[in-house]
Amino acid sequence: MVWHEYVMRWVCVMAQKRNGKTSKMPKLFECAMDETAQKTRVNRRALMQFTLGGMASVFFTHKAFAQAPSLAFASSSVDKMPPINGVYDWGALPPTPLALEAESGGLPVDTGMVPAQGKAQLYYASAGEGVPVMLLHDGLANSNYMGALARALLRARCRVIVMDMRGHGRSTMGALPLGYDLLADDVLTVMAFLHLRRVALVGWGDGAVQALDVGMRHPSSVSRIFAFAPWSTPDGLLARAGDIPAYKSFMERTRQEYRQLSSTPHRFGDLESTVQTMRSRQPNWTDADLMRITAPLWVAAADHDGIVGRVQAEHMAATVEGAGLLVLPNTSHFAFLQNPQLFTLAVESFLGGR
């Protein structure tokens, strides 16, 4: 048994303990782990802190290999901070991954535009076979940011679907005001177009809020939810985000990416204003709203996230029955880019749970 399997087995067992169940390491991910083990090069001490209905920590030897660099829009020094064995400092903003077409490892990729409410057009890309997993990005970003995670899940024999949020990337805004209920409905629109009855949702930031909204309003359409850096009311966002160097760099980078991807390349300022307005007013979930989520849920947070506070994540995990709380060490709001192996281990463990 390779080291990944020991860690995964421990995490799965801890996550299911509160329900009186046990969990075995799913065969779904064995191929991916074997491939990772073969590429291992350097030993590194790391701390992974898991909070799953309580607090538990485990020290383990983390064997990491350098991730191949991809498309970057370097705009400040935080972009240039070098990784150590594929792991970046929590203050860094690593390069944006490539689109799914370039991250699919040669697998055929289906892409297209889906008509949605308000005459919007939603971009999607889909690849692989197996358990369907939809990856949802943060506001102002685009689906390329989920590329490294998509690649790992394809190796784990999942069917991966990414989509550009309405008004972001290649998707158009349409005529309706932006809101999380509308974004949740967009997920259902893409699912219907692809003939998917149920999917697992992995969301980041606004994408995590979007995923939770789907779980509340369309519970039968969701098999699992992994929500990284979500919030339940507007005061879950931290006011100091604009002072963080990595976030400033992120804003500069996403502006350039928007110009390259969007059919309205000079309207990024309008998008930024629209997203800020949405965030200032939504969501406004009560405990009763959160308890409508019936799908297995992990709420994940980063220990150095200066954009989204951790208090609401902890409250969500404590409120939703059977939910788990995961705190990723030495990472920030961009954890899936800063330590992609750690983030992928967490997602794969969750998706493979019982």
C-alpha positions in Angstrom: 0.0 0.0 0.0 1.5 3.4 -1.0 1.5 6.3 1.3 -1.5 8.0 -0.4 -3.6 5.0 0.4 -2.8 5.1 4.1 -3.7 8.8 4.2 -6.9 8.3 2.1 -8.1 5.3 4.2 -7.6 7.3 7.4 -9.5 10.3 6.0 -12.4 8.2 4.7 -12.7 6.4 8.0 -12.6 9.6 10.0 -15.2 11.2 7.7 -17.6 8.3 8.1 -17.1 7.7 11.8 -19.8 10.0 13.0 -22.3 8.0 11.0 -21.2 4.8 12.5 -19.9 3.5 9.2 -16.5 2.4 8.0 -15.0 3.0 4.6 -12.5 1.2 2.4 -10.1 2.9 0.0 -12.1 3.1 -3.3 -10.6 1.3 -6.3 -11.6 4.3 -8.4 -8.4 6.1 -7.5 -5.9 3.3 -7.3 -4.6 3.8 -10.8 -4.0 7.5 -10.2 -2.2 6.8 -7.0 0.1 4.2 -8.6 1.0 6.7 -11.3 1.7 9.3 -8.7 3.9 7.0 -6.7 5.9 6.1 -9.7 6.7 9.7 -10.3 7.7 10.5 -6.7 11.1 12.1 -6.2 11.6 14.0 -3.0 10.6 13.5 0.6 9.0 16.5 2.4 7.6 16.9 5.9 4.1 18.4 5.8 1.2 18.8 8.1 -2.3 18.0 6.9 -5.0 19.2 9.3 -8.4 17.6 8.9 -11.4 18.9 10.8 -14.2 16.4 10.2 -16.9 17.2 12.8 -14.0 17.7 15.2 -10.3 18.4 15.1 -7.7 15.8 14.1 -4.2 16.3 12.8 -1.8 13.9 11.2 1.9 14.3 10.3 3.1 12.3 7.3 5.9 12.2 4.8 4.7 14.1 1.7 6.3 13.0 -1.5 5.7 15.6 -4.2 6.8 16.0 -7.8 7.0 19.2 -9.7 4.0 20.1 -11.7 4.6 21.0 -15.4 4.2 24.8 -15.8 1.3 26.0 -17.9 -0.1 29.3 -19.2 0.7 32.2 -16.9 -0.2 35.9 -17.1 2.6 37.2 -15.0 1.8 40.6 -13.6 3.5 40.9 -10.2 6.2 39.3 -8.1 3.8 36.8 -6.5 3.5 35.1 -9.8 7.2 34.4 -9.9 7.6 32.8 -6.5 9.1 29.4 -7.3 7.5 26.2 -6.1 9.3 23.7 -3.9 8.7 20.2 -5.2 5.4 21.4 -6.8 4.2 23.2 -3.7 4.0 27.0 -3.7 4.1 29.4 -0.8 0.6 30.4 0.5 1.3 34.0 -0.5 1.9 33.0 -4.2 -0.4 33.1 -7.1 0.7 30.1 -9.3 0.1 30.0 -13.0 -3.4 29.4 -14.4 -3.7 25.9 -15.7 -4.6 25.3 -19.3 -8.1 24.6 -20.7 -9.5 21.1 -20.3 -8.7 20.3 -23.9 -5.0 20.7 -23.1 -5.2 19.0 -19.7 -7.2 15.9 -20.8 -4.1 13.7 -21.4 -5.2 12.9 -24.9 -8.8 12.0 -24.0 -11.4 13.3 -26.4 -13.1 16.5 -25.1 -16.6 17.7 -25.9 -17.0 21.5 -25.8 -19.9 23.7 -26.7 -22.3 26.5 -25.8 -25.6 25.8 -24.1 -28.6 28.3 -24.3 -29.7 29.4 -20.9 -32.2 31.7 -19.2 -32.1 35.4 -20.3 -30.6 34.5 -23.6 -27.2 33.7 -22.1 -24.8 31.2 -23.7 -22.9 28.9 -21.3 -19.6 27.4 -22.3 -18.8 23.8 -21.1 -16.2 21.2 -21.7 -16.6 17.5 -20.8 -14.1 14.6 -20.9 -13.7 11.1 -19.5 -16.0 8.4 -18.4 -17.2 7.3 -14.9 -18.6 9.2 -12.0 -19.6 12.7 -13.3 -18.0 15.5 -11.4 -18.6 19.2 -12.3 -16.0 21.8 -11.3 -17.2 25.4 -10.6 -14.8 28.3 -10.5 -14.8 31.5 -8.4 -16.1 34.8 -9.6 -14.1 36.8 -12.1 -12.1 33.7 -13.0 -12.8 31.0 -15.6 -13.0 27.3 -16.0 -9.3 27.0 -16.9 -8.4 27.5 -13.2 -9.9 24.1 -12.5 -7.6 22.5 -15.2 -5.1 20.8 -12.9 -7.8 19.3 -10.7 -9.7 18.2 -13.8 -6.6 16.4 -15.1 -6.2 14.5 -11.8 -9.8 13.4 -11.7 -9.6 12.2 -15.3 -6.7 10.0 -14.3 -8.9 8.8 -11.5 -11.4 7.7 -14.1 -14.1 10.3 -13.5 -16.1 12.1 -16.1 -15.1 15.7 -15.6 -17.3 18.7 -16.6 -16.2 22.3 -16.4 -18.2 25.4 -17.3 -17.6 29.1 -17.4 -19.9 30.9 -15.1 -22.5 33.1 -16.7 -20.8 36.3 -17.9 -17.3 34.8 -17.3 -14.7 33.4 -19.7 -16.4 32.2 -22.9 -20.0 32.4 -21.4 -22.2 35.4 -22.1 -24.1 37.3 -19.4 -27.5 37.4 -20.8 -30.3 39.8 -19.8 -31.0 38.7 -16.2 -29.4 40.1 -13.1 -26.6 37.9 -11.7 -27.6 35.9 -8.6 -26.7 32.6 -7.0 -30.1 31.1 -7.7 -29.6 31.8 -11.3 -26.1 30.4 -11.3 -27.5 27.2 -9.7 -30.1 27.0 -12.4 -27.3 27.3 -15.0 -25.7 24.1 -13.5 -29.0 22.3 -14.1 -29.2 23.7 -17.6 -25.8 22.3 -18.5 -26.6 19.0 -16.8 -29.8 18.6 -18.8 -28.0 19.4 -22.0 -25.5 16.7 -21.3 -28.2 14.2 -20.1 -26.8 14.0 -16.6 -29.2 13.1 -13.8 -26.9 13.6 -10.9 -23.4 15.0 -10.5 -20.8 15.6 -7.8 -20.0 19.3 -7.4 -16.6 20.7 -6.5 -16.8 24.5 -6.1 -14.3 27.3 -5.3 -15.4 30.6 -3.8 -18.5 31.8 -5.7 -18.5 28.4 -7.3 -18.8 26.8 -3.9 -21.8 29.1 -3.1 -23.2 28.0 -6.4 -22.8 24.4 -5.6 -24.4 24.7 -2.2 -27.3 26.6 -3.8 -27.8 23.6 -6.1 -27.7 21.3 -3.1 -30.4 23.3 -1.3 -32.8 23.9 -4.3 -32.2 20.8 -6.4 -31.1 18.1 -3.9 -32.0 15.1 -6.1 -29.5 16.4 -8.8 -26.5 16.3 -6.5 -24.6 13.2 -5.4 -21.9 15.1 -3.4 -20.6 18.6 -2.7 -17.1 19.7 -2.0 -17.3 23.4 -1.2 -13.9 25.2 -0.9 -14.0 28.8 0.5 -17.8 29.3 0.6 -19.8 31.8 2.6 -23.4 31.9 3.7 -24.0 35.6 4.1 -22.2 38.6 2.7 -20.3 39.3 5.9 -18.4 36.1 5.3 -16.2 37.9 2.9 -13.2 39.8 4.4 -12.9 43.5 3.8 -9.1 43.4 3.5 -9.0 41.2 0.4 -8.0 44.1 -1.8 -4.8 44.6 0.2 -3.5 41.0 -0.5 -0.8 41.0 -3.1 -1.9 37.6 -4.6 -5.5 38.9 -4.9 -4.3 42.1 -6.6 -2.3 39.9 -9.0 -5.4 37.7 -9.5 -7.5 40.7 -10.5 -4.9 41.8 -13.0 -4.5 38.4 -14.5 -8.3 37.7 -14.8 -8.7 41.0 -16.6 -6.2 39.8 -19.2 -7.7 36.4 -19.4 -11.2 37.9 -19.8 -9.9 39.9 -22.8 -8.6 36.8 -24.4 -11.6 34.5 -23.8 -14.7 36.7 -23.8 -16.9 37.8 -26.7 -17.1 41.2 -24.9 -13.4 41.7 -24.1 -13.7 45.3 -22.9 -16.5 44.8 -20.3 -14.5 43.3 -17.5 -15.2 46.4 -15.4 -18.9 45.8 -15.8 -18.4 42.2 -14.8 -16.4 43.1 -11.7 -19.1 45.6 -10.6 -21.9 43.0 -11.2 -20.1 40.3 -9.1 -19.4 42.8 -6.3 -23.1 43.8 -6.2 -24.1 40.1 -6.1 -21.7 39.4 -3.3 -22.8 42.4 -1.3 -26.4 41.2 -1.2 -26.3 37.4 -1.5 -26.5 34.8 -0.2 -28.5 35.2 3.0 -28.9 31.6 4.1 -30.4 30.6 7.4 -29.7 27.4 9.3 -33.0 26.1 7.9 -31.7 26.8 4.4 -28.4 24.9 5.1 -30.3 21.9 6.5 -32.0 21.4 3.2 -28.7 20.0 1.9 -29.0 16.3 2.0 -26.0 15.3 -0.2 -22.7 14.3 1.5 -20.8 17.6 2.1 -17.3 18.6 2.9 -16.8 22.3 3.6 -13.1 23.2 3.0 -11.2 26.2 4.1 -7.6 27.4 3.8 -5.7 28.4 7.0 -4.3 31.6 5.3 -7.4 32.7 3.3 -7.5 36.5 3.5 -10.5 36.7 1.2 -13.1 34.4 2.8 -13.3 34.0 6.6 -13.4 30.5 8.2 -16.1 31.2 10.7 -19.0 30.6 8.3 -17.4 27.5 6.9 -17.2 26.0 10.4 -20.8 26.9 11.0 -22.0 25.3 7.8 -20.1 22.1 8.6 -21.7 22.1 12.1 -25.2 22.8 10.8 -25.5 20.4 7.8 -26.1 16.8 9.1 -23.1 14.6 8.5 -21.0 17.3 7.0 -17.2 17.5 7.4 -14.9 20.4 7.8 -11.5 20.4 6.2 -8.8 23.0 6.9 -5.9 23.0 4.3 -2.6 24.0 5.9 -0.2 26.5 4.5 -2.5 27.6 1.7 -4.8 30.5 0.8 -7.8 31.2 -1.4 -5.8 29.6 -4.2 -5.0 26.4 -2.4 -5.8 24.1 -5.4 -3.0 26.0 -7.4 -0.6 26.3 -4.5 -0.6 22.7 -3.4 -2.5 20.8 -6.1 -1.5 17.3 -4.8 -2.9 18.1 -1.3 -6.1 19.6 -2.7 -6.6 16.6 -5.1 -6.0 14.1 -2.3 -8.8 15.7 -0.3 -11.2 15.8 -3.3 -10.5 12.3 -4.3 -10.9 11.0 -0.8 -14.3 12.8 -0.5 -15.5 11.6 -3.9 -14.5 8.0 -3.0 -16.3 8.0 0.4 -19.4 6.0 1.2 
